[in-house]
Amino acid sequence: MSLFFRPSFHHFLSVRLLGTAAPRTLNGKHLESSSFQGGDACPVALSFEDPSAFRVKSFGELLRALGVFRLCSVPILVNNCGKLMSFARSLLGKRGFSLILRPTVYAQFVAGETEGEIAVAMEKMSSLGLRPMLAVPIEEDLGESTGERRYNDNLEAMLECVQISHSNAWTTDPMMQLKVTALLSPELCVKLTSLLSKEKYDLDDVVRAMDGEPINFPGLTESENMHFLCGLQRLNKVGEASVSKVRVLVDAEYTYMNPALSLVTMAMMKKFNQKGAWIWNTYQCYLKESRLLLLDAISQSVDQSFYLGVKLVRGAYMDKERKLAKQEGRPDPVHQSWEDTNDSYNGNLDIMLDLISLHPHCYRIIVATHNEQSVRHAVSRMGGLGIDKHAGSVCFGQLLGMCDHVSLTLAQQGYSVYKSVPYGSVDDTVPYLVRRAQENRTVLQGIRKERDLLRQELRRRLREGLTGGREGRGK
Ligand SMILES: Cc1cc2nc3c(=O)[nH]c(=O)nc-3n(C[C@H](O)[C@H](O)[C@H](O)COP(=O)(O)OP(=O)(O)OC[C@H]3O[C@@H](n4cnc5c(N)ncnc54)[C@H](O)[C@@H]3O)c2cc1C
């Protein structure tokens, strides 16, 4: 990567570290105010009000979506859905549980299990101008570790995901998501996180270990070190299979393991992002420290000379983060309010967009949100900074089954929009489904709007059915 942007980067960083209230001047460019609430002079009218986005859905799909969102609005169900699902699983058995979940919550948020089912979902998406981003939602949390063999099986699933993403003509610039805890035990990630708080590991050592060198990492027992080396080699295989073909977006998980996930992701970036951003990291803006983490990543990408890909999200684990902090008597790592998270999201977004406007080939971002104001903000800022929506350095992301009105409106305006498409068995996707249900409680206006639009579309079809289509034709 060229070194020409070093001076402007350090100037940039110092401006940013002065605080968000500082006047924004970058290399002589005066940047417009980026207040979240107002001032977004959107170059195009992104109204997100058009229920016709749902015309592509069948009657059954409309009813299912409304039913699932309705269920997700019942606090007692959502708060206990993890427990309820495991109770139902033990009561009904695998088959019975699957029979209930498959046509409902699973069908809403998951593409399917077989390659055929996935292909149907992907083709439908492509025909609507949306780009599928496959995700294998295999993950582990503390106490769920499964052993080396299972991680090797998970590696096969990840490699298959690379292959499915790449080998079909569903999209021009394919992306997939990767969960590190599918390949490396959460216990080790937690241990590494605590070690990293005292002593940094050298990124070059991690890269060499990925290449198969038997490095001894300080602080780990022999068996932990062995598992770390195996995990790094699994990640290396994913990197080797995907580089120059599929962009791999590594998910962020819990704060008690994120530093370890970032370490291995940065090592992957250092190794595989020499000619382009093939490996990306995720930044959760609900975290108070997200600004520092993002600036640190930018700084590392400059110092270590690699391209940086950023998935910007608000964060999906708020309830558990808060509960744990309370239990352990630590300060809450999550911003106090939704508004503070919004400010954090838009501030981090501005940092990336400003950088991209200066060095469009070195940085990439996926604005991964269902939040209409953040999307409008990004579009407005791209216009203001002259960022080409077709160049690929900025794209948008939403989850399958959520806020199709946002995705379709953006795609109609010519932006690159990816839909995160999880696939897998009912059993493997349960933690993912639990999170989606919980999220639908915290994803505030987006889902309410989606429900209203779904209802409007349903009413339109019922009216059309009653009037024999005369009303629709008259319009
Ligand atoms: C393509 C894609 C990839 C994703 N990958 C990841 C990932 O790797 N890791 C991950 O953690 N999440 C990931 N997510 C989920 C994401 O973090 C959010 O949970 C989800 O998108 C909802 O946020 P929003 O910006 O869409 O919606 P909004 O409705 O605008 O915001 C809801 C979010 O705001 C935050 N929030 C809500 N209430 C409060 C409050 N009282 N105080 C502080 N903050 C609050 C929470 O983060 C909540 O999820 C991903 C999402 C997408 C679309």
Ligand as a Chemical Component Dictionary entry (heavy atoms), coordinates in Angstrom:
data_LIG
# 
_chem_comp.id                   LIG 
_chem_comp.type                 NON-POLYMER 
_chem_comp.pdbx_formal_charge   0 
_chem_comp.three_letter_code    LIG 
# 
loop_
_chem_comp_atom.comp_id 
_chem_comp_atom.atom_id 
_chem_comp_atom.alt_atom_id 
_chem_comp_atom.type_symbol 
_chem_comp_atom.charge 
_chem_comp_atom.model_Cartn_x 
_chem_comp_atom.model_Cartn_y 
_chem_comp_atom.model_Cartn_z 
_chem_comp_atom.pdbx_ordinal 
LIG C1  C1  C 0 -25.175 -6.941 8.007  1  
LIG C2  C2  C 0 -25.193 -6.918 9.520  2  
LIG C3  C3  C 0 -24.161 -7.516 10.222 3  
LIG C4  C4  C 0 -24.166 -7.483 11.623 4  
LIG N1  N1  N 0 -23.102 -7.997 12.325 5  
LIG C5  C5  C 0 -23.046 -7.847 13.669 6  
LIG C6  C6  C 0 -21.907 -8.240 14.410 7  
LIG O1  O1  O 0 -20.923 -8.742 13.858 8  
LIG N2  N2  N 0 -21.910 -8.057 15.755 9  
LIG C7  C7  C 0 -22.972 -7.476 16.407 10 
LIG O2  O2  O 0 -22.911 -7.277 17.633 11 
LIG N3  N3  N 0 -24.075 -7.108 15.733 12 
LIG C8  C8  C 0 -24.134 -7.275 14.394 13 
LIG N4  N4  N 0 -25.251 -6.867 13.708 14 
LIG C9  C9  C 0 -26.467 -6.462 14.453 15 
LIG C10 C10 C 0 -26.381 -4.988 14.831 16 
LIG O3  O3  O 0 -25.361 -4.804 15.765 17 
LIG C11 C11 C 0 -27.665 -4.467 15.468 18 
LIG O4  O4  O 0 -28.002 -5.254 16.550 19 
LIG C12 C12 C 0 -28.847 -4.412 14.580 20 
LIG O5  O5  O 0 -28.493 -4.099 13.275 21 
LIG C13 C13 C 0 -29.813 -3.353 15.109 22 
LIG O6  O6  O 0 -29.240 -2.081 15.052 23 
LIG P1  P1  P 0 -29.699 -1.010 13.950 24 
LIG O7  O7  O 0 -28.630 -0.014 13.778 25 
LIG O8  O8  O 0 -30.042 -1.769 12.755 26 
LIG O9  O9  O 0 -31.076 -0.469 14.514 27 
LIG P2  P2  P 0 -31.581 0.648  15.559 28 
LIG O10 O10 O 0 -32.997 0.374  15.826 29 
LIG O11 O11 O 0 -31.280 2.019  15.126 30 
LIG O12 O12 O 0 -30.783 0.417  16.887 31 
LIG C14 C14 C 0 -31.004 -0.646 17.752 32 
LIG C15 C15 C 0 -29.687 -0.854 18.422 33 
LIG O13 O13 O 0 -29.343 0.311  19.176 34 
LIG C16 C16 C 0 -28.704 -0.059 20.367 35 
LIG N5  N5  N 0 -29.568 0.363  21.486 36 
LIG C17 C17 C 0 -30.913 0.161  21.616 37 
LIG N6  N6  N 0 -31.352 0.646  22.796 38 
LIG C18 C18 C 0 -30.267 1.180  23.401 39 
LIG C19 C19 C 0 -30.072 1.815  24.657 40 
LIG N7  N7  N 0 -31.077 2.005  25.503 41 
LIG N8  N8  N 0 -28.834 2.230  24.980 42 
LIG C20 C20 C 0 -27.785 2.053  24.132 43 
LIG N9  N9  N 0 -27.906 1.452  22.928 44 
LIG C21 C21 C 0 -29.129 1.028  22.578 45 
LIG C22 C22 C 0 -28.547 -1.572 20.307 46 
LIG O14 O14 O 0 -27.298 -1.833 19.730 47 
LIG C23 C23 C 0 -29.676 -2.018 19.399 48 
LIG O15 O15 O 0 -29.401 -3.245 18.748 49 
LIG C24 C24 C 0 -25.247 -6.863 12.324 50 
LIG C25 C25 C 0 -26.270 -6.269 11.592 51 
LIG C26 C26 C 0 -26.249 -6.269 10.220 52 
LIG C27 C27 C 0 -27.364 -5.589 9.488  53 
# 
loop_
_chem_comp_bond.comp_id 
_chem_comp_bond.atom_id_1 
_chem_comp_bond.atom_id_2 
_chem_comp_bond.value_order 
_chem_comp_bond.pdbx_ordinal 
LIG C1  C2  SING 1  
LIG C2  C3  SING 2  
LIG C2  C26 DOUB 3  
LIG C3  C4  DOUB 4  
LIG C4  N1  SING 5  
LIG C4  C24 SING 6  
LIG N1  C5  DOUB 7  
LIG C5  C6  SING 8  
LIG C5  C8  SING 9  
LIG C6  O1  DOUB 10 
LIG C6  N2  SING 11 
LIG N2  C7  SING 12 
LIG C7  O2  DOUB 13 
LIG C7  N3  SING 14 
LIG N3  C8  DOUB 15 
LIG C8  N4  SING 16 
LIG N4  C9  SING 17 
LIG N4  C24 SING 18 
LIG C9  C10 SING 19 
LIG C10 O3  SING 20 
LIG C10 C11 SING 21 
LIG C11 O4  SING 22 
LIG C11 C12 SING 23 
LIG C12 O5  SING 24 
LIG C12 C13 SING 25 
LIG C13 O6  SING 26 
LIG O6  P1  SING 27 
LIG P1  O7  DOUB 28 
LIG P1  O8  SING 29 
LIG P1  O9  SING 30 
LIG O9  P2  SING 31 
LIG P2  O10 DOUB 32 
LIG P2  O11 SING 33 
LIG P2  O12 SING 34 
LIG O12 C14 SING 35 
LIG C14 C15 SING 36 
LIG C15 O13 SING 37 
LIG C15 C23 SING 38 
LIG O13 C16 SING 39 
LIG C16 N5  SING 40 
LIG C16 C22 SING 41 
LIG N5  C17 SING 42 
LIG N5  C21 SING 43 
LIG C17 N6  DOUB 44 
LIG N6  C18 SING 45 
LIG C18 C19 SING 46 
LIG C18 C21 DOUB 47 
LIG C19 N7  SING 48 
LIG C19 N8  DOUB 49 
LIG N8  C20 SING 50 
LIG C20 N9  DOUB 51 
LIG N9  C21 SING 52 
LIG C22 O14 SING 53 
LIG C22 C23 SING 54 
LIG C23 O15 SING 55 
LIG C24 C25 DOUB 56 
LIG C25 C26 SING 57 
LIG C26 C27 SING 58 
# 
